[in-house]
Amino acid sequence: MTAVARIPAPHLLVGALCLGLALSLAVREPGLWLPAVATLLAVLALLSGKRRALVLALGALLAGWWLGTLRLEALDRSVLAGEVGRVAHARLEVTGPARHGPFATRVPVKVLRLGALTLDERSRLDLPRGRAPPQGSIVEIVASVKRPRGPDDGFDESSYLRRQGIHAVLAASDYRIVGHRGGFGGAADALRAFVSRGLAPEVRGERRAVIAGIILGEDEELGPELQESFRASGLYHLLAVSGQNVAYVVMGVLLLAWLLGIPRLAGELGSLGAVIGYVMAVGWQPSVVRAGVAGGLASLAWLCGRARDRWYFLLLGAAVLLTWNPYSLLEAGFQLSFAAVAAIFVLVPRLEARLDGYPVPARLVPVLTVSAACGAVTAPILMIQFGKVPLYSVPSNALAAPVVAPLLGLALVCSVLHPVLPGAAAALAWVNGWFAAYLAAVARFFGDLPHAQVASWKALAALVGAVGLAALLLRHPPPRVRDGAVLAALVALGLAGWTLRPDDVRARPTGLRITFLDVGQGDSALIEVPEGAVLVDEGPPEAHVEEQLRSLGVSRLAAMVLTHPQRDHVGGAAAVLDEIPVGFLLDPGLPADSSDERAARASATRHHVRVVLARAGARFELGRLRMHVLWPEDAGSPGEDPNENAIVLLVSYGSIDALFTADAESNVTLPLRPRAAEILKVAHHGSEDAGLVSLLGLIRPRLAVISVGAGNDYGHPTPSTIGVLSRRPGLSLYRTDEDGQVTVESDGKSFTVRAGS
């Protein structure tokens, strides 16, 4: 009680309010007794004067509990959820910038009308990949109301959206802009557009994307490869607007006021207005709101002649966010933002004291201590939320720090100058573009280093132990450091490095290795020989084949095959091309309309990967590996089933042959009269195939593999296909939904099979 009593009353009240708001996540209590008791406690505290702060804090806790309950119930109410499956005309307000994914464009919206229903409910609009309505637009569409996706590959979209008050999503093929919103939202849209237009005039591509990411928190224009580099290097926080940005805005306004001889009072009022404007332009993000509250209150505190208290401002930022949406507490952005700031308050001064006396440049000390403190505190959160922790965040931030402030300052100056002096703004933006290019280079350098991200609790624990021992060395001045302590730290670091090694180091193949990857309802097979590797199909995007290849030690592909343009076969192709160098792309060039194939082709163009047209009779060699294209003869006609013209590939190594049929069933493969093959990749995920018995009699395989997803909606593999394969004498059957990854090893004369990753 003594420790609690020493907490200043304002801190205690705001902290108790935050605690009550958090409590509503665990237990909801909408009863009116909560505000009644809270009011009674407030009256008793004012009348008695004894332990006033504690009694008021208890009242604030109860009030926060009640407010949080009301907000959660409001967020969980949905009219749209009852309209799932309906198709109707809708009128929407675009509330934020669109996010362009590889397969669709997703736009945050507020639904104003659906059919005859008048609404005011948050949702998301899914459009075909391409153009999107700008923020603040009022649009009309023909909407299909759908449920968000459930748990899939470790991510539960429905739960994620529900915490934002979104219970149904809308899908449309097109939209029509009919107006723009006004009021506060319209003013925020105008500010954002003003800043966005002028922050990097005449700068294009990746450099502009980096500048926009740092100024406005927009990472939509960054390619997936660069986004991943920022994550892996520990620099992704630069793309989330933080207190640093707000601090620079405040300092810039105050400096400008001083240079112009404007009184401090006017300067503080100007900085307060600038903070409000910046927060409006950037949007509602945890780090932005926290920093905006802190910056605004700091100016108000000066104007009122009150002392500034950073902990109080931090708690008020949390209270604002949690009052608006208590679910924020569960989000990674909220947790990382507040944990990092608390680490700066608590740990940085202590680390700076420990470094006193060491030969570390004074300008480098804040960067090292802030990076180390924030990295240590946020590591468990990153591991829980994302399963990965960047390993090189301290050196990457040390190299990035010198250009962040100039980049931010120049971008904001460009935004102000652009309407009046566009030439000067363009010149400054050109310089800023080099700062952005430097940051991208730093992100790529550290993100591409071995073990750039720690992906296990075991490795993280070893690193924490090593860092802990190193920290013990800093408790004493350098002359008193004992050799034994240094040796202990080196041993701990060695153990950490040993722990970071892959648990199962995969040896390079000495002969042929075929790995049928577990990609769910889809196809992907990796063919390896000592001279290189070929990937036949890339599965759906959620299978993350590029990550599977990395985990298998594949750093380059001699070739990649797109058997036919369907999502379950080529959905992951663009990501593989973005992440791994590829020699050439083998594509049948079918006239089917496929956004997945377009994305793969675009990625191949970006990375200068040659596209080779697959036609029957084409042959390719890689060492002793021979690949023979048996089908298709031509591209077929528009509207024709792509399965009928999918690439059928015969792969040979020594006397071992493997037939890859993609989704081409026996009506395609039987007329080709393929020669005998020991290994068969069963067509179309084990669908019903009337000619399968004849095909098996023709090629006489000893191993059949079905690539299929568990519990799929198609009923694959069908009982008839399983029956035919099971009754075939001498045939071993494997299926990825039950056996997981299936690996075949061969010396060219015989082969062995291993199931499981």
N, C-alpha and C positions, 0 to 999 in steps of 0.2 A: 504493500500500500504506500510505503514511503517513496518508492521509486516512481509510482504512478503520480503521487502528489507533487513531485518535482517537475512533471511535464507542464509547460505553460498551458493555461486554460484554453486559448484558441486552438492549439494543436490537439489537445485532448478532445475537444468538441468535434472537430473535423475528422479526427481519427476514429472516434466512436461512430460518427455518421457513416464513414466508409465501411467500418466493421458491420454495422447493421445492414447496409446495402449488400455486402457480401453474404451475410447470413441468409438473405432472402433466396439465394441460389440453392441453399441446402433445405430450408424449410420455409414454405410460403404461409403467411398469416395475413389474410385480407381483412380480418375483423377490426371493427372500429375501436375496440378496447385499446389497441396499440397507440393510436394518436391521442386517445383520451388520457391514458396513463402518462404518455410523454408530456402532455400539457400540464397535468397535475404535478409531475416532478419539476417542471420548469417553475411553476408557481411556488412550490415548497422551497425550491432553492433560492428564489428571490426573497422569500419571506424570512427564511431561517438564517441564511448566511453561513451555516455550518456545512463544511465540505461541499460548498456550492458547486465547484467545478466537477466533482465526481457525480453529483446528482444530475447536473445538467448533461454530463456525458452519457449517463444511463438513459436519459430522455432522448438524447440525440441518437443513441443506438436503436432504441425502439422506433423512433421516427424513421430512421434509415431502413429498418426492417420492413416497415409498412410501405414506405415509398417504393422500395425495391420490389415488393410483392405486386404493387399496382402496376409498375412498369413492366414486369415480367408477364403479367396476365395480359396487358395491352399488346405486348410484342407477340404473344402466343395466339392472339385472336386473329382469325383469318376468314375472310369471305371467299377469297380465291380458292382456298383449299377445297371448298365445296363445289367448285366449278371445274374441277379436273376432268379432262376429256371433252370439254366444250370447245367449240370453234365459233368465234363471234368477232364483230367489229369492236375495236378497243381504242381508247384515247389515252395516251401516256405522256408523262413528263420525264424527260431524261435528266437524271439527278447527278450524273458523274461521267467521267471519260470512259469511252469504250475500251475493252481489252480484246485485242486481236489474237486469237489462238490459231494453231495450225489448221483447225477444222471448222471453227465457228467464231463469230464475233459476239461478245457478250456485253450487254449494255445495262447498267443499273437504271431502273426506272421507278416511277410512282404511277400506279394505275389510277386514272381518274374516272374512267368509264369502261365497262365491259357489257356490251349489248345494251340492255335497258338499266343495268345496275350502275349507280353512282358510288364510286369508291374513293378511298384515300389510303392505299395500301402499297407497301414496297414490294417490288418484284424484280425479276431479271428478264431481259429480252434477249433471246438467242436468234441471231441472224446468220445467213450464209457468210462465209469468210469474204471480207472485202470492205466496202464502204459502211459507215455507221453515222447515225445522226449526232450532231455536236451536243455537248452538255448544255442544258437549258432549253432544248427544243421541245415543243409540243408536237407529238407525232400521232398519226392514225394508222392502224394496221388491221389486218385480219389475223387474229391471234388464235393459236391453239394452246390451251391451258394444260400444263403437264406437271407431274410431280418431279421434284429434284431427284437425282440419282441417290441411291442408298450407298452403303459401304462398298467400296470398290478399290482394290489394291491399296488398302490401308487408309483411304480417305473417304469420309462419309459426307458427301456433298449436302445431303438433306439436313444433317445436324449443323453443319457449318452455316448454311443459309438461314436455318431457323433461328440461330442466335442473332441474326441481323434483322429478324422480323419478316423473313421471306419464307413462305410456305408453298408457293407454287411458282413455276416459271412459265414464261410465254415464248412461243416459237412463231416466227413469221418468215416469209420469204422476201418481203420488201416492206417499205414504210413510206409515209408521205408526211413531210413537215408542214404543219398548219399554223405554227406560231411559236412564240418564245415566252417563257415564264417571266413574271415581273417580281416586284417586291425585293425582299432581302436576297432570295435565291437568284433573281435576275442580276442584282448588283454584284453578287459573288461571281456569277458567270462572266460578267463584263470585266471584272478585275482579272480573272484567270485568263481570259482571252487577251487582255491587254499585256499581261506579263508574258504569256506564251508567244505572242507575236514578236515581241522585241527582245527576248532573252538571248537569242542567237541568230540575228539576221544574217542571211547569206551562208550560214553554216548548215551543212546537210549530213545525212547519214548517221553513222555511229557517234560522231562527236556531238551532234546536236542532241542525240538521244541521251548521252551521259549528262550533258548540261541540264536538260529537262528533268532527268531523274533526280539530280541533286537539288534543283530549285523547287520543283513542283511535286516531287515524289512519283513521277511518272516513269515506270519501267516498261511500258507497253511497246515503246519503239526499239528497245534493246532486243537483239536476237537471243534465242535461248542459250546459245553457247556463251555469250558474254554475261548474261544473267547468272549462269552457273559459275562462271569465273569469279564474279563478285561475291557469290555465296561462299565458294570454296576458299577464297583468299581472306575472308573475314572483313570484306569492305562493303557488304551489302547494306550495312546501316547508313552508308552515304546516300543511298537511294530512298531512304525513308526520312522525310523532313524531321529535323530534331531541334532540340533547344539551341544547338550551335547556330542553326540558321536564324532563329529568332534573335539570338544574342547579337549576331552580325547586323541584322536589320536595325536593332536598337542603337548599337554603337555607331552604325553608319549615319543614322539620323542625328544623333547627338554630336557627332564629329562635324557633320555638315552645318548644323546650327552654330557650333563654335567658330567654324571658319567664316561664316557669314556674319558673325557678331550678333546672332539672335540670342535673346535672354534664355537662361536655362529653363525657366518655366515653360516658355513656348517650345523649347526643344523636347522636354518631357511629354508635353501634350502631343507634339508631332510624332514622337516615338510610340506613344500609346495608339495613335491613329494608324501608324504604319504596321504595328503588330496586329491590330484588328483586321486591317486590309490584307495582310499577308496570310493570316489564318483563313480568311474568307476565300482568298484565291486558291490556296492549297487544298482546302477541304477538311472534312472531319476525320482525322486520324489520331490515334492515341498520343503519339509523340508530338503532333502538332498542337493538339488541344492542351496537353500538359505544358508545353513550352510557351504557348500563347497565354495561358492563365498566369504562368510565372512572370513572363515579360510584362504583361499588362498590369499585374498587381505591383510589380517592382516600380513601374512608373507612377502608379497611383500612390504607393507608399511614399515616394519622394515628394509628390505633390501635397500629400497630407502631413508631411514631416514625421512619418513613422519609420521605425527601423525596418529594414528588409530582412526577412527570415526565409531562407531557401526551403527548409523543411515544411514550413507552413504553406508555401506556394505549391510544393510538390503534393501535399495532402489535398489542397483545394483542387488541383488538377485532377487527382484521382476521384474526388467527390463529384466533380462535374461530369466526368465520363461515366461513372457508375450510376449516377442519378439518371442520366440519359438512357443508359443500357447496362444493367448489371451483368449481362452476359459478357461484357468487355473483359471482365476479370479472367475469363477462360481463354481469351485469345492470346496468341503468341506475341502480337504487336504490343499489347498492353503490358504483358509480363516482362518482355525484354526492355521496353522503354523505361519503366519504373525501376526495374532491378538495376539497370545500367546507371541511372541517375543516383540511386541510393549508394551504389558502389563508389561513384565519384565522390559523394559526400563523406563516406565512412573510410574507404580504403586508400584513396589517392593521397591524402595528407600523410598517412602513416608510411606509405611506400616512398613518398618523396623524402621523408625523414630518414628512412633506411638507406636511401641512395646518397645521402649527404656524406661527403668525404671520398666518394668514388669518382674516378675520372670519366664522368659522363657529362657531355656538353649540356649547359643549363637549358638551352632551347629544346633539347631532346627529352629532358626529364618529364615534362607534362605529357608528352605523347606516349612515352613508354609506360608511365604509371597509369594513365587513363586506359590505355589499351589492355594492360595486364589486369587491372582491377575489373573492368567491364567484361573482359574475356573470361575471367575466373568465375564471376557471379552468373553470367548468362549461359555458361557451358551446360549446366544441368537442364536449363530450360530448353536450349537448342536440342539437346539429346532427346528429351521427352517429346518435344513437339515435332522435330524433323528427323531424329535419328542420326544426326551428323553434327560435328563441331569442327570449325576451322582450326587448323593447327598453327598456321603461320600468321595469325591476325596481328600480333605485336609488330613484327618487322614490316608487314604490308602496310599497316597504318602509319608506322614511322616514316615510310617512304612516301605515302600518299598525303600526309598531313600538310606539308608545305604549300601544296597547290590548291587545297580545298577552299581556304578563305579567299584567296585571289579569284578563284573561279566563281564563287558565289557572289562576291562583290562586283566583279565585272559584269556578270549576267544581270544583276539588278540595275546596275548603272545603264547597261544597254537597253533594258526595258524602258527606263525613263527617257533616255536620249533618242530612241528610235523614232518617235513621232516628230521630233523637232530637228534632230541632226542625224538622219539615217546613215550618212557616210561615216561619221565618227563612230556610230554604234556598230556598223559593219566592221570597221577596223579593229575595234576592241573585241568584237566577237571572234574575229580571225585569230587573235592572240589567245582568246579563251578556248578556242578549238584545240589548240596545242596542249593546253592544260588537261582538257578532256581526254585527248589521245594518250597523254602520259598516264592518267588514272586507269584507262582501259588496259594499257600495257602492264602496269603494276598488277592489276587484277589477274590478267592472263598469266603473268610470270609465276605468281605465287599459287594461283589456282591450278596450274598444270604441274606443280612439283609433286613428287611421290608422297603419298599419304597426306595430301593437302587437307583432307577431312578425316577426323577420327569418327569411326562408325560403330564403336562398341563401348559398353560401360567398362569393360575390362581395360581397354586401352586408355580410356579417360581416367580411370582410377590410377593407373600407372603414371600417367602424366602429372596428375595432381600430386602424387607422392614425390615425384622428381622436383616439381616446382616448389613443394613444401620444404624439401631439403635445401634447395637453393635459397629460399627465403630465410631459412635459419642462418645461412652464412652471412646474410646482411644484418644480422642483429649486432654484429661486432665490427669495428673498423677493420679495414683490410689487413693491417699488420698482425692482428690477433687471430686471423683465420688459420685453423690447424690443417695440416696436410691430410689428416684422417677425414676431416669433414669434407674437404674437396674431393677426396677419393670416393666417399659415400655418395656425394652428389653425382659424380660421374657414373658410378655403378647404377644409381637410380635412373639416370638418363638412358643408360644402356639397356636397362630392363624395360623402360618405356618404349624404346625403339624396337626391342624384341617383341613386345606385346603388339606393336602396330603392324608386324608382318602379317601377311594373310595366313589364316588358320590352315588352309590347305593350298600350298603353293602348287599350281598346276604345271606339270612339266610339259615342255613342247612335244608335239607328237613325233615319233620316230618313223611312223608310217602314215596310214590313213586314220583319221578320227572324224566321226560324224556325230554331232551333238544335236539331238532334237530338243530344242528349248521348250520349256514349259511356259507358254504364252497365253494360257486360257483358251478361249474359243478363237483359234487362229492357227497360223502356220509360221514356223521359223526354224531353219536348220542350218547349223554351222558346219562347214566342211573344211577340215584342216589337214595339211600335209607339211612337211618340214619347210617347204619353200613359201608357204603363205596360207591364206584362208579365203574362203568364199562363203557368202551368206545367201541362202535361198529363202526369200521372204523375210519379213521383219515384224510380223504379228501386229496386233492392234496397238495403238499408242500407249494404252494404260499398262501394257506388259513391260515397257521400258527396256526394250531389247538392247539399247545402247549401254545401259548399266549392266545388263547381264554379260555383254561382251567384255566390258571392262573387268568385271569380276572374274572372267575366265582368262584374263591376261591378253586379250586381243587388242592390239594397239593400231592395227592396220588391216584392211581388207583388200585383197587383190581384185575382187569383183563382188558385186552385189546384184542379185537377181530379183526383179519385180515380176512374179509370175503372171499376175493379172490385177487390174486396178480395183480391188475391193479392200475395205478397211481392215478386215481381219488378216489380210496378207501383206499389205503395204502401208498400213497406218503408222507404223513406227519407222518407216524408211527415212523421212526427213530428219528425225532426231538422230538416227545413226549417221547420216551424211554430215550433220552439223557437228557431231562429236568425234567421229573416227575417219581418218583419211581412207578414201576408196579409190582403187585404180580405175575401174570403169563400171558402168551401170548397164545391165542387160535387161531390156524392156521390150515387150511385144508390140508396143505402140497401138493398143486397141482404142477404138473411138469412143469408149464409154466415158461418161462425164463423172470424174472422180476428183474430189478436192484433195484426197490423200495422195494420188499420183501427181497432181499439179504441185502440191507442196514438195514432194520428192524431187520432181523435175526442177523446181525453182531452187531447191537446196543444191542440187547437182550443178546448176548453172553458177550459183554463188561460189561454190568451191572448185569450179573448173573441172568437174568430173565428166569424162567423156561418156556419152550415151550410145550404146550399141543396140541396133535393132535385132531382136531375136527372131530368126526364121529357121524353119526345118532344114537340117543339113549343116548348120553352123557348128564348128568344132573349136574348142579351146583347150589349152594345156597349161598345167602348172606343175612343173617337175614331172613326177610319174602320174599325176592326176589328169585324167582325160574327161572332158565334158562334151556331150553330144546333144544338141537340141533336136528333139524328135518332132516337136509341134510348137507353134502353129505355122502353117504355110503362108498365111496372110493375116491382115488385121481384122478380117471379118467386116460386117456391116454395122452401122449405128443401130442401136436398139437390140442387137444380138446379145445373148447371155455371155458375159465375159468368161464364164467357166468353160465354154465350148472352145475358146481360143487361148486358154492359159498355157504358159510354157510347160511342156513336158520334157524333163531333162534326164538323160542317162549318164550317170557318173561312174567311172571305172578307175580302179587302182589295182594293177596286177591282174589277177583272175577274179577279183571281187567287183561286182556291179551293184549299183543302187539305182532304183527307178523312182524319181520324184515326180509325182503326178499333179501336184497342186490341187485344184478342184475339178480337174478333168477326169470324168468317170469313164467307165469301160466303153461307152459309145464313142469316145474319142480315142482311147488308148488301144483298144483291141484292133481296129483297122490299121494301126501303125505297125502291128506285128513286132513288138519289141523282143529282143533276144532274152534269154534266161537271165534273171537277176537275183542275187542272193538276198537283197534287201529291198523292201517295198514300202514307200511312204504311201499309206492308204489314202485314196482320193476323198476330198470333200468331207474330212473329219469323220469318216465312217458312215456317210449317208447311205440310204438304200440304193443298191446298184445291182440291177438285174444281170448284168454280164460279169459280175465279179468272179463267179466260179470259172468261167471260161478264161478270164485273164490270169487267174492263179494257175490254171492248167498250162497256160502258155509260158509264163515266166518262171514258174516253180520256185517261189521265194522260200527262204528258210527263216526270215525275220520280217514281220510286218509291224509298223509303228503307226498308231493313230494319234494325230495331234488334235486335241479336243479339250474344251473347257467343261469343268464339273458343273452339273445342273443347268446346262444351257437350255435355251428356249426351243431349240430345234429338234430335240430328242436324239441328238448324235451322241455316240454311235448307235445306229438302229439295231434292234435285236436280230434282224435278218442278216446284217453284215457281220455282227459278232458271231452268229451261228456258223456262217460260211467259213470265216477265218479259223474258228475254234475247231471245226471238223477237219481242217486240212492237215493231213499227216505230215509230221516233221516241221511244222510251222510254229514258231514262237511269236506270241502276240504281246505287244506292249502298248499302253495308252497313257498319254501325259496327264490325263485327269486323275488317274489312280497311281501311276508310277512316277510322276514328276518328270524331271529331265532324263532323257534316255541317251546314253553314250555308247557308240560302237567304235571299237579299236580293231585295226586290221593291219597285217603285214603284207597284204596283197595275195595271201594264200588262204588264210582262215580269219575268223573274226570272233571277238568276244563282246558281250553286252553287259552294261552296268546301268541300273536304274537309280534315280535319286541324284540330287545335286551334290 
